Amino acid sequence: MPSQTVTVGSRVGLHARPAALIAEAVGKAGVPVTLATPGGNPVDAGSPLMIMTLGAKQGAEVVVSSDDHAVLDRIAGLVAQDLDAE
């Protein structure tokens, strides 16, 4: 499965709000997407709870994987954004 390694951009990491926004985007895409810390087990990116179990803080690397390249790019972009910015 193709993947990209990105750096978490949200100030407080992948907690509830960013996890919910990422999971919502994955759900709308309708294709499987996983997130993992390097060397860690992948989790379903369609589940905010599973995303939060990664414990990824701002500046941490996360591997985003999906067979759909457009979705992969979109979700990787979300992980890299500060989704807490208002």
C-alpha positions in Angstrom: 0.0 0.0 0.0 1.5 3.4 -0.9 2.4 5.7 2.0 3.7 9.1 2.9 5.5 10.1 6.1 4.3 13.5 7.3 4.9 15.6 10.4 1.9 16.3 12.7 1.1 20.0 12.4 -1.6 20.5 15.0 -0.3 22.4 18.1 -1.6 19.7 20.5 -1.1 16.7 18.3 -3.7 14.3 17.0 -6.2 14.7 19.8 -10.0 14.9 19.6 -10.6 17.7 17.1 -7.9 16.9 14.6 -8.7 13.2 14.9 -12.4 13.8 14.2 -11.7 16.0 11.2 -9.3 13.4 9.7 -11.7 10.6 10.4 -14.6 12.5 8.8 -12.5 13.1 5.6 -11.6 9.4 5.5 -15.2 8.5 5.8 -16.3 10.8 3.0 -13.5 9.4 0.8 -14.9 5.9 1.2 -11.5 4.1 0.9 -9.4 2.5 3.5 -6.7 4.8 5.1 -4.3 3.9 7.9 -2.1 6.0 10.1 0.9 4.7 12.1 3.9 6.0 13.9 7.1 4.8 12.2 7.6 1.2 13.1 4.2 1.0 14.9 1.1 -0.8 14.0 -1.3 0.9 11.6 -4.7 2.1 12.8 -7.9 2.8 10.9 -7.9 6.5 10.1 -11.7 6.4 9.8 -11.9 6.1 13.6 -11.1 9.2 15.7 -10.5 7.0 18.8 -8.0 4.9 16.9 -6.2 8.0 15.7 -5.9 9.3 19.2 -4.4 6.0 20.4 -1.3 6.9 18.3 -0.4 9.5 20.9 1.1 11.6 18.1 2.1 15.1 19.3 3.0 18.1 17.2 6.2 17.5 15.3 5.9 13.7 15.5 6.1 11.7 12.2 3.1 9.7 11.1 2.9 7.3 8.2 -0.3 7.7 6.1 -1.2 4.8 3.8 -3.9 4.3 1.2 -4.3 2.7 -2.2 -6.0 5.8 -3.5 -3.2 8.4 -4.2 -5.6 11.4 -4.2 -7.0 10.4 -0.8 -3.5 9.6 0.5 -2.4 13.2 -0.5 -5.5 14.7 1.1 -5.2 12.9 4.4 -1.5 13.5 4.6 -2.2 17.2 4.0 -4.7 17.2 6.9 -2.2 15.5 9.3 0.4 18.1 8.4 -2.0 21.1 9.0 -2.6 22.8 12.3 -6.2 21.7 12.6 -6.5 23.6 15.8 -6.0 26.9 14.1 -9.0 29.1 14.2 
